[in-house]
Structure formats: C-alpha cells, structure tokens
Amino acid sequence: MKKEIIVVVNKTFEETKVAVLENGRFFDLFIERQESEKIINNIYKGKVQNVVPALGSAFVDIGLSRSAYLSSDDIVTCHNEKKVEDMIKVGQDIMVQVCKEPINKKGPKVTMGISLPGRLLVYMPFGDSVNISRKIKNKQECKRLENLVGELKKNMSGGIIIRTEAERAEETEIKNEIKYLTRLWTSIAEKFKDVKQRNLIHKDLNIIFQIIRDYFSDDVVLMHIDSQKELDNVVDFVKMTLPEFLNRVILYEGETPIFEAYGIKKEIDRLRSNKVDLDSGGYIIIQEAESLCAIDVNSGKFMSEFTQEETAVLTNLEASDEIARQLRLRNIGGIIVIDFIDMKRSVNKRKVLNRFRKATKGDRAKVKIWPITKLGLVEMTRERKKESLFSLLGNTCPLCRGLGLVLSKNSIFINVCNEIEKLKFRGDKNRIKIKLNPDIVGYFEKRKSKLEQLFNIEIDIEPSAEMLREEYKIIF
C-alpha cells in the first residue's frame, strides 16, 4: 500500500519540531533547539590533537567543548598504511565531517570520508564507485540509473550513491544535482584552504530543509507549517529544488496549536513513560540504558478466545509493529534486546520475527535483527547518530540517579531510627525535632508514639518543602 505522509512543522523561538505521519499514524519526531543546535553532517577544519595506537584512533579538535573521535577506518589517505600512527600525525590539519552527534559524555564521531547528500544522490569526493539503493527493486530501473550516472561520472572524480528518491528521475534532474553537489564540494575545498584551524567550513541544512530533501516524494500529500516566516523560506527552497510539490506546502491557520490539532502533543507526552499500552490490552515496557535498551512484551489484560499460545502470538504480532514505531519515535539506538512472550511453536516464532522485520523496513536508520534465541529473545542493533529523545527532553533524576526508584517511606523511617540511636549517646537532651519532606510526614506521624517509646524522648515532626524526599534533619 502506498504511504500517505503528512509533515507537520511547529516553529517557535526556542525550537523547531517536525512530526511525520504515515497513513495517519505518528512515526517520526525531529526536534532542533537553539541552545543545542545539531552538528551532524557539518564539515570542519580540525587539528589532530592526539593519536592513540592502542585504540586504533585519533582525537581531533574541531573547536567544540569536547574533542571528536576519529577511527582508523574513517581516515582517508593516499597511501596503504595500516597503523593509525602512520596514517595521521599530531598537529596535522584535516577536513572531517560529523557522522555521530555527541552522546552523554562522549564527543562527536567524525570521518574524513566526506559525503554530500542531495535529494537524488549522495556525492563522495574521496570515493570512486557508483552504488545504488537496495530499496529500488526494479532491475531495469537500476540498470538505467547505473548506466546514466556511470556515463556522467566519466567527466568527474569521486563516488556516487543513487538514493531511492532517484527512481524514475529524469536525466536532466540527475545532471543538475551532480552539477550542484560538485560545485558545493569545490567551494568547501577552497574554504578549507582559507580558514584557520578548528573552524566550521560547511553547515548542513536545518531540520525542515532536511525533511524536504529526505522525505519529499509522491508519498507526501501535505506539509503543514504554523509559521508564516518559515513557510516563506520553505516555499523559496521548494521552488528551487522540487517545484512540482509547491502546492503541498500549506500554512496552518487554525486556532488550536498545530500539534494538538493533529493529536501529536498527547503522543509526545506519552513518550516520557516507559510503558506503552497496546490496543488489545497488552503492553510493552521500554528500559533505556547508556549502552543497551531492553524491551519487555506483556499480554496484560488481553486473553484470546483460544489457547495461551494464540494469546502470545497475537500480542507479539501487535507488539512488533508498536516496538518498530517506538524505536523511531524515541530514536533509540545501539544494542536492543526484546523479550517477546514465550511461544512454543517454531512457525509462530518465525511469524512474529517476519512481522517485526517488515515493521522496521520503513526505518531510515540501519537496522539488523537476529533470529529468536532459545530464551525467546530477539537481539538487534539500530544505528545511533544522535542522542535519544529521552536524553534530549530530560535529565537524570537527582534523587534516583537514573535507577528509576527512590527509597521507600519505611526505608527512610529505619534510617532515621538508626541516626537517633547514634545521637542519643551524645547528651542528655530529651526532646528532638525531625524535619522531613511533606510527602513523608504522614508516615512518621502514624509512628511517632512508637519512636518516642522506643527512644524515651519527645519528638516534634515538622514538614519542610526544602527537604528532598530522602533527606531529613534531626535537631536537638
């Protein structure tokens, strides 16, 4: 079935949010904030700061607060050296492109293999081959595009990747894009010679223009923008690049905020929870860690009219679609382990795995899925190019420090008892005051007489909004 894509743009002073809906369902969310402007695909003139042979890598100063990481696999050199210390030297000026944003305490990852994406093609100045997207299935079309680009490439250097959007593109369109990308590379190369070290020499398109470049095809039926100024900029860009889509870019003039009108705000609010309810009554739990994400599938209230096996299969099939959608919405990357509900029959396991693989096909990040293990787990990896939505929208809780739990009221009560036990030997005072977080006061009030009897002292309990949940003060 042909996808019907709607792109919804919410532009404010502080941030730009872009939501992508496919066949009415919310699948992708992109957020760009002024204070944390993205740097992926930006090109810098960097200086090699350190070479680490033991890691097979180098660290490059590109003018940011943290040094960029450069793997030996991403170093471009004219020679055939295999050791990183022979490929690159400390103090050397090099041109690098950010291929992975800074995540947590890690600096950005960079590559010397520059790539300049267009709508139809990706130009690689240091490459040599012509490759074509695997998503173009028509063999005749593949052959036409490879022959066309191969012929045009005879008069230029560099390599080219033919994107999915190039399918059925006219020869003139492809020629114009090659001309644009090669001119862009020439200006970048000249700028590299002129600018000083640790400087930005090419900035990638902002998030809205990237969406136009990467998503706009016959599938897109509407791009709704709630800012007149941003609409004018988009119209100018679409006129130059995709004039046939101009009538699909429309200003949103409703009184209800655009994300509320499309039901997107509620869905974004739900992304803060690690529990995702399924229509059947089942649910999934998503637990993100720095290097691993664990997803658990539960049948919940759902019970099929048939067997336990049938209940498991139906829940797992529904969960497969939702997990694929949540990975995209939350931008979860790295190693992911999914614990589907146990199934006994091999045919059912294959059915669920095939459904999950099909559900992830629309994902623009690289996804690799392994077969279900003996423990009923599905192991997979998803390309991580930037921080997850969870990291962007929030910070680690200072109380639980990311554990997801805080001390119980009973645990705090025991801690206070132990503290009083220590303090009672320091003098002969027979009255104390205990300051507590208001949420804990009620629990202590019920046990006040027990405390007084236990330690043979009079106790005043005082709520204090300044106290964190686990904090307390004992005052003589």
Secondary structure as a PSIPRED ss2 file (coil, helix, strand):
# PSIPRED VFORMAT (PSIPRED V4.0)

   1 M C   1.000  0.000  0.000
   2 K C   1.000  0.000  0.000
   3 K C   1.000  0.000  0.000
   4 E C   1.000  0.000  0.000
   5 I E   0.000  0.000  1.000
   6 I E   0.000  0.000  1.000
   7 V E   0.000  0.000  1.000
   8 V E   0.000  0.000  1.000
   9 V E   0.000  0.000  1.000
  10 N E   0.000  0.000  1.000
  11 K E   0.000  0.000  1.000
  12 T C   1.000  0.000  0.000
  13 F C   1.000  0.000  0.000
  14 E C   1.000  0.000  0.000
  15 E E   0.000  0.000  1.000
  16 T E   0.000  0.000  1.000
  17 K E   0.000  0.000  1.000
  18 V E   0.000  0.000  1.000
  19 A E   0.000  0.000  1.000
  20 V E   0.000  0.000  1.000
  21 L E   0.000  0.000  1.000
  22 E E   0.000  0.000  1.000
  23 N C   1.000  0.000  0.000
  24 G C   1.000  0.000  0.000
  25 R E   0.000  0.000  1.000
  26 F E   0.000  0.000  1.000
  27 F E   0.000  0.000  1.000
  28 D E   0.000  0.000  1.000
  29 L E   0.000  0.000  1.000
  30 F E   0.000  0.000  1.000
  31 I E   0.000  0.000  1.000
  32 E E   0.000  0.000  1.000
  33 R E   0.000  0.000  1.000
  34 Q C   1.000  0.000  0.000
  35 E C   1.000  0.000  0.000
  36 S C   1.000  0.000  0.000
  37 E C   1.000  0.000  0.000
  38 K C   1.000  0.000  0.000
  39 I C   1.000  0.000  0.000
  40 I C   1.000  0.000  0.000
  41 N C   1.000  0.000  0.000
  42 N C   1.000  0.000  0.000
  43 I E   0.000  0.000  1.000
  44 Y E   0.000  0.000  1.000
  45 K E   0.000  0.000  1.000
  46 G E   0.000  0.000  1.000
  47 K E   0.000  0.000  1.000
  48 V E   0.000  0.000  1.000
  49 Q E   0.000  0.000  1.000
  50 N E   0.000  0.000  1.000
  51 V E   0.000  0.000  1.000
  52 V E   0.000  0.000  1.000
  53 P C   1.000  0.000  0.000
  54 A C   1.000  0.000  0.000
  55 L C   1.000  0.000  0.000
  56 G C   1.000  0.000  0.000
  57 S E   0.000  0.000  1.000
  58 A E   0.000  0.000  1.000
  59 F E   0.000  0.000  1.000
  60 V E   0.000  0.000  1.000
  61 D E   0.000  0.000  1.000
  62 I C   1.000  0.000  0.000
  63 G C   1.000  0.000  0.000
  64 L C   1.000  0.000  0.000
  65 S C   1.000  0.000  0.000
  66 R C   1.000  0.000  0.000
  67 S C   1.000  0.000  0.000
  68 A E   0.000  0.000  1.000
  69 Y E   0.000  0.000  1.000
  70 L E   0.000  0.000  1.000
  71 S E   0.000  0.000  1.000
  72 S H   0.000  1.000  0.000
  73 D H   0.000  1.000  0.000
  74 D H   0.000  1.000  0.000
  75 I C   1.000  0.000  0.000
  76 V C   1.000  0.000  0.000
  77 T C   1.000  0.000  0.000
  78 C C   1.000  0.000  0.000
  79 H C   1.000  0.000  0.000
  80 N C   1.000  0.000  0.000
  81 E C   1.000  0.000  0.000
  82 K C   1.000  0.000  0.000
  83 K C   1.000  0.000  0.000
  84 V H   0.000  1.000  0.000
  85 E H   0.000  1.000  0.000
  86 D H   0.000  1.000  0.000
  87 M H   0.000  1.000  0.000
  88 I C   1.000  0.000  0.000
  89 K C   1.000  0.000  0.000
  90 V C   1.000  0.000  0.000
  91 G C   1.000  0.000  0.000
  92 Q C   1.000  0.000  0.000
  93 D E   0.000  0.000  1.000
  94 I E   0.000  0.000  1.000
  95 M E   0.000  0.000  1.000
  96 V E   0.000  0.000  1.000
  97 Q E   0.000  0.000  1.000
  98 V E   0.000  0.000  1.000
  99 C E   0.000  0.000  1.000
 100 K E   0.000  0.000  1.000
 101 E C   1.000  0.000  0.000
 102 P C   1.000  0.000  0.000
 103 I E   0.000  0.000  1.000
 104 N C   1.000  0.000  0.000
 105 K C   1.000  0.000  0.000
 106 K E   0.000  0.000  1.000
 107 G C   1.000  0.000  0.000
 108 P C   1.000  0.000  0.000
 109 K E   0.000  0.000  1.000
 110 V E   0.000  0.000  1.000
 111 T E   0.000  0.000  1.000
 112 M C   1.000  0.000  0.000
 113 G C   1.000  0.000  0.000
 114 I C   1.000  0.000  0.000
 115 S C   1.000  0.000  0.000
 116 L E   0.000  0.000  1.000
 117 P E   0.000  0.000  1.000
 118 G C   1.000  0.000  0.000
 119 R C   1.000  0.000  0.000
 120 L C   1.000  0.000  0.000
 121 L E   0.000  0.000  1.000
 122 V E   0.000  0.000  1.000
 123 Y E   0.000  0.000  1.000
 124 M E   0.000  0.000  1.000
 125 P C   1.000  0.000  0.000
 126 F C   1.000  0.000  0.000
 127 G C   1.000  0.000  0.000
 128 D C   1.000  0.000  0.000
 129 S C   1.000  0.000  0.000
 130 V E   0.000  0.000  1.000
 131 N E   0.000  0.000  1.000
 132 I E   0.000  0.000  1.000
 133 S C   1.000  0.000  0.000
 134 R C   1.000  0.000  0.000
 135 K C   1.000  0.000  0.000
 136 I C   1.000  0.000  0.000
 137 K C   1.000  0.000  0.000
 138 N C   1.000  0.000  0.000
 139 K H   0.000  1.000  0.000
 140 Q H   0.000  1.000  0.000
 141 E H   0.000  1.000  0.000
 142 C H   0.000  1.000  0.000
 143 K H   0.000  1.000  0.000
 144 R H   0.000  1.000  0.000
 145 L H   0.000  1.000  0.000
 146 E H   0.000  1.000  0.000
 147 N H   0.000  1.000  0.000
 148 L H   0.000  1.000  0.000
 149 V H   0.000  1.000  0.000
 150 G H   0.000  1.000  0.000
 151 E H   0.000  1.000  0.000
 152 L H   0.000  1.000  0.000
 153 K H   0.000  1.000  0.000
 154 K C   1.000  0.000  0.000
 155 N C   1.000  0.000  0.000
 156 M C   1.000  0.000  0.000
 157 S C   1.000  0.000  0.000
 158 G C   1.000  0.000  0.000
 159 G E   0.000  0.000  1.000
 160 I E   0.000  0.000  1.000
 161 I E   0.000  0.000  1.000
 162 I E   0.000  0.000  1.000
 163 R C   1.000  0.000  0.000
 164 T H   0.000  1.000  0.000
 165 E H   0.000  1.000  0.000
 166 A H   0.000  1.000  0.000
 167 E C   1.000  0.000  0.000
 168 R C   1.000  0.000  0.000
 169 A C   1.000  0.000  0.000
 170 E C   1.000  0.000  0.000
 171 E H   0.000  1.000  0.000
 172 T H   0.000  1.000  0.000
 173 E H   0.000  1.000  0.000
 174 I H   0.000  1.000  0.000
 175 K H   0.000  1.000  0.000
 176 N H   0.000  1.000  0.000
 177 E H   0.000  1.000  0.000
 178 I H   0.000  1.000  0.000
 179 K H   0.000  1.000  0.000
 180 Y H   0.000  1.000  0.000
 181 L H   0.000  1.000  0.000
 182 T H   0.000  1.000  0.000
 183 R H   0.000  1.000  0.000
 184 L H   0.000  1.000  0.000
 185 W H   0.000  1.000  0.000
 186 T H   0.000  1.000  0.000
 187 S H   0.000  1.000  0.000
 188 I H   0.000  1.000  0.000
 189 A H   0.000  1.000  0.000
 190 E H   0.000  1.000  0.000
 191 K H   0.000  1.000  0.000
 192 F H   0.000  1.000  0.000
 193 K H   0.000  1.000  0.000
 194 D H   0.000  1.000  0.000
 195 V C   1.000  0.000  0.000
 196 K C   1.000  0.000  0.000
 197 Q C   1.000  0.000  0.000
 198 R C   1.000  0.000  0.000
 199 N E   0.000  0.000  1.000
 200 L E   0.000  0.000  1.000
 201 I E   0.000  0.000  1.000
 202 H E   0.000  0.000  1.000
 203 K C   1.000  0.000  0.000
 204 D C   1.000  0.000  0.000
 205 L C   1.000  0.000  0.000
 206 N C   1.000  0.000  0.000
 207 I H   0.000  1.000  0.000
 208 I H   0.000  1.000  0.000
 209 F H   0.000  1.000  0.000
 210 Q H   0.000  1.000  0.000
 211 I H   0.000  1.000  0.000
 212 I H   0.000  1.000  0.000
 213 R H   0.000  1.000  0.000
 214 D H   0.000  1.000  0.000
 215 Y H   0.000  1.000  0.000
 216 F C   1.000  0.000  0.000
 217 S C   1.000  0.000  0.000
 218 D C   1.000  0.000  0.000
 219 D C   1.000  0.000  0.000
 220 V E   0.000  0.000  1.000
 221 V E   0.000  0.000  1.000
 222 L E   0.000  0.000  1.000
 223 M E   0.000  0.000  1.000
 224 H E   0.000  0.000  1.000
 225 I E   0.000  0.000  1.000
 226 D C   1.000  0.000  0.000
 227 S C   1.000  0.000  0.000
 228 Q H   0.000  1.000  0.000
 229 K H   0.000  1.000  0.000
 230 E H   0.000  1.000  0.000
 231 L H   0.000  1.000  0.000
 232 D H   0.000  1.000  0.000
 233 N H   0.000  1.000  0.000
 234 V H   0.000  1.000  0.000
 235 V H   0.000  1.000  0.000
 236 D H   0.000  1.000  0.000
 237 F H   0.000  1.000  0.000
 238 V H   0.000  1.000  0.000
 239 K H   0.000  1.000  0.000
 240 M H   0.000  1.000  0.000
 241 T H   0.000  1.000  0.000
 242 L C   1.000  0.000  0.000
 243 P H   0.000  1.000  0.000
 244 E H   0.000  1.000  0.000
 245 F H   0.000  1.000  0.000
 246 L H   0.000  1.000  0.000
 247 N H   0.000  1.000  0.000
 248 R H   0.000  1.000  0.000
 249 V E   0.000  0.000  1.000
 250 I E   0.000  0.000  1.000
 251 L E   0.000  0.000  1.000
 252 Y C   1.000  0.000  0.000
 253 E C   1.000  0.000  0.000
 254 G C   1.000  0.000  0.000
 255 E C   1.000  0.000  0.000
 256 T C   1.000  0.000  0.000
 257 P C   1.000  0.000  0.000
 258 I H   0.000  1.000  0.000
 259 F H   0.000  1.000  0.000
 260 E H   0.000  1.000  0.000
 261 A H   0.000  1.000  0.000
 262 Y C   1.000  0.000  0.000
 263 G C   1.000  0.000  0.000
 264 I H   0.000  1.000  0.000
 265 K H   0.000  1.000  0.000
 266 K H   0.000  1.000  0.000
 267 E H   0.000  1.000  0.000
 268 I H   0.000  1.000  0.000
 269 D H   0.000  1.000  0.000
 270 R H   0.000  1.000  0.000
 271 L C   1.000  0.000  0.000
 272 R C   1.000  0.000  0.000
 273 S C   1.000  0.000  0.000
 274 N C   1.000  0.000  0.000
 275 K E   0.000  0.000  1.000
 276 V E   0.000  0.000  1.000
 277 D E   0.000  0.000  1.000
 278 L C   1.000  0.000  0.000
 279 D C   1.000  0.000  0.000
 280 S C   1.000  0.000  0.000
 281 G C   1.000  0.000  0.000
 282 G C   1.000  0.000  0.000
 283 Y E   0.000  0.000  1.000
 284 I E   0.000  0.000  1.000
 285 I E   0.000  0.000  1.000
 286 I E   0.000  0.000  1.000
 287 Q E   0.000  0.000  1.000
 288 E E   0.000  0.000  1.000
 289 A C   1.000  0.000  0.000
 290 E C   1.000  0.000  0.000
 291 S C   1.000  0.000  0.000
 292 L E   0.000  0.000  1.000
 293 C E   0.000  0.000  1.000
 294 A E   0.000  0.000  1.000
 295 I E   0.000  0.000  1.000
 296 D E   0.000  0.000  1.000
 297 V E   0.000  0.000  1.000
 298 N E   0.000  0.000  1.000
 299 S C   1.000  0.000  0.000
 300 G C   1.000  0.000  0.000
 301 K C   1.000  0.000  0.000
 302 F C   1.000  0.000  0.000
 303 M C   1.000  0.000  0.000
 304 S C   1.000  0.000  0.000
 305 E C   1.000  0.000  0.000
 306 F C   1.000  0.000  0.000
 307 T C   1.000  0.000  0.000
 308 Q H   0.000  1.000  0.000
 309 E H   0.000  1.000  0.000
 310 E H   0.000  1.000  0.000
 311 T H   0.000  1.000  0.000
 312 A H   0.000  1.000  0.000
 313 V H   0.000  1.000  0.000
 314 L H   0.000  1.000  0.000
 315 T H   0.000  1.000  0.000
 316 N H   0.000  1.000  0.000
 317 L H   0.000  1.000  0.000
 318 E H   0.000  1.000  0.000
 319 A H   0.000  1.000  0.000
 320 S H   0.000  1.000  0.000
 321 D H   0.000  1.000  0.000
 322 E H   0.000  1.000  0.000
 323 I H   0.000  1.000  0.000
 324 A H   0.000  1.000  0.000
 325 R H   0.000  1.000  0.000
 326 Q H   0.000  1.000  0.000
 327 L H   0.000  1.000  0.000
 328 R H   0.000  1.000  0.000
 329 L H   0.000  1.000  0.000
 330 R H   0.000  1.000  0.000
 331 N C   1.000  0.000  0.000
 332 I C   1.000  0.000  0.000
 333 G C   1.000  0.000  0.000
 334 G E   0.000  0.000  1.000
 335 I E   0.000  0.000  1.000
 336 I E   0.000  0.000  1.000
 337 V E   0.000  0.000  1.000
 338 I E   0.000  0.000  1.000
 339 D E   0.000  0.000  1.000
 340 F C   1.000  0.000  0.000
 341 I C   1.000  0.000  0.000
 342 D C   1.000  0.000  0.000
 343 M C   1.000  0.000  0.000
 344 K C   1.000  0.000  0.000
 345 R C   1.000  0.000  0.000
 346 S H   0.000  1.000  0.000
 347 V H   0.000  1.000  0.000
 348 N H   0.000  1.000  0.000
 349 K H   0.000  1.000  0.000
 350 R H   0.000  1.000  0.000
 351 K H   0.000  1.000  0.000
 352 V H   0.000  1.000  0.000
 353 L H   0.000  1.000  0.000
 354 N H   0.000  1.000  0.000
 355 R H   0.000  1.000  0.000
 356 F H   0.000  1.000  0.000
 357 R H   0.000  1.000  0.000
 358 K H   0.000  1.000  0.000
 359 A H   0.000  1.000  0.000
 360 T C   1.000  0.000  0.000
 361 K C   1.000  0.000  0.000
 362 G C   1.000  0.000  0.000
 363 D C   1.000  0.000  0.000
 364 R C   1.000  0.000  0.000
 365 A C   1.000  0.000  0.000
 366 K C   1.000  0.000  0.000
 367 V E   0.000  0.000  1.000
 368 K E   0.000  0.000  1.000
 369 I E   0.000  0.000  1.000
 370 W C   1.000  0.000  0.000
 371 P C   1.000  0.000  0.000
 372 I C   1.000  0.000  0.000
 373 T C   1.000  0.000  0.000
 374 K C   1.000  0.000  0.000
 375 L C   1.000  0.000  0.000
 376 G C   1.000  0.000  0.000
 377 L E   0.000  0.000  1.000
 378 V E   0.000  0.000  1.000
 379 E E   0.000  0.000  1.000
 380 M E   0.000  0.000  1.000
 381 T E   0.000  0.000  1.000
 382 R E   0.000  0.000  1.000
 383 E C   1.000  0.000  0.000
 384 R C   1.000  0.000  0.000
 385 K C   1.000  0.000  0.000
 386 K C   1.000  0.000  0.000
 387 E C   1.000  0.000  0.000
 388 S C   1.000  0.000  0.000
 389 L H   0.000  1.000  0.000
 390 F H   0.000  1.000  0.000
 391 S H   0.000  1.000  0.000
 392 L H   0.000  1.000  0.000
 393 L H   0.000  1.000  0.000
 394 G C   1.000  0.000  0.000
 395 N C   1.000  0.000  0.000
 396 T C   1.000  0.000  0.000
 397 C C   1.000  0.000  0.000
 398 P C   1.000  0.000  0.000
 399 L C   1.000  0.000  0.000
 400 C C   1.000  0.000  0.000
 401 R C   1.000  0.000  0.000
 402 G C   1.000  0.000  0.000
 403 L C   1.000  0.000  0.000
 404 G C   1.000  0.000  0.000
 405 L C   1.000  0.000  0.000
 406 V C   1.000  0.000  0.000
 407 L C   1.000  0.000  0.000
 408 S C   1.000  0.000  0.000
 409 K H   0.000  1.000  0.000
 410 N H   0.000  1.000  0.000
 411 S H   0.000  1.000  0.000
 412 I H   0.000  1.000  0.000
 413 F H   0.000  1.000  0.000
 414 I H   0.000  1.000  0.000
 415 N H   0.000  1.000  0.000
 416 V H   0.000  1.000  0.000
 417 C H   0.000  1.000  0.000
 418 N H   0.000  1.000  0.000
 419 E H   0.000  1.000  0.000
 420 I H   0.000  1.000  0.000
 421 E H   0.000  1.000  0.000
 422 K H   0.000  1.000  0.000
 423 L H   0.000  1.000  0.000
 424 K H   0.000  1.000  0.000
 425 F H   0.000  1.000  0.000
 426 R H   0.000  1.000  0.000
 427 G C   1.000  0.000  0.000
 428 D C   1.000  0.000  0.000
 429 K C   1.000  0.000  0.000
 430 N C   1.000  0.000  0.000
 431 R E   0.000  0.000  1.000
 432 I E   0.000  0.000  1.000
 433 K E   0.000  0.000  1.000
 434 I E   0.000  0.000  1.000
 435 K E   0.000  0.000  1.000
 436 L E   0.000  0.000  1.000
 437 N C   1.000  0.000  0.000
 438 P H   0.000  1.000  0.000
 439 D H   0.000  1.000  0.000
 440 I H   0.000  1.000  0.000
 441 V H   0.000  1.000  0.000
 442 G H   0.000  1.000  0.000
 443 Y H   0.000  1.000  0.000
 444 F H   0.000  1.000  0.000
 445 E H   0.000  1.000  0.000
 446 K H   0.000  1.000  0.000
 447 R C   1.000  0.000  0.000
 448 K H   0.000  1.000  0.000
 449 S H   0.000  1.000  0.000
 450 K H   0.000  1.000  0.000
 451 L H   0.000  1.000  0.000
 452 E H   0.000  1.000  0.000
 453 Q H   0.000  1.000  0.000
 454 L H   0.000  1.000  0.000
 455 F H   0.000  1.000  0.000
 456 N C   1.000  0.000  0.000
 457 I C   1.000  0.000  0.000
 458 E E   0.000  0.000  1.000
 459 I E   0.000  0.000  1.000
 460 D E   0.000  0.000  1.000
 461 I E   0.000  0.000  1.000
 462 E E   0.000  0.000  1.000
 463 P E   0.000  0.000  1.000
 464 S C   1.000  0.000  0.000
 465 A C   1.000  0.000  0.000
 466 E C   1.000  0.000  0.000
 467 M C   1.000  0.000  0.000
 468 L C   1.000  0.000  0.000
 469 R C   1.000  0.000  0.000
 470 E C   1.000  0.000  0.000
 471 E C   1.000  0.000  0.000
 472 Y E   0.000  0.000  1.000
 473 K E   0.000  0.000  1.000
 474 I E   0.000  0.000  1.000
 475 I E   0.000  0.000  1.000
 476 F C   1.000  0.000  0.000
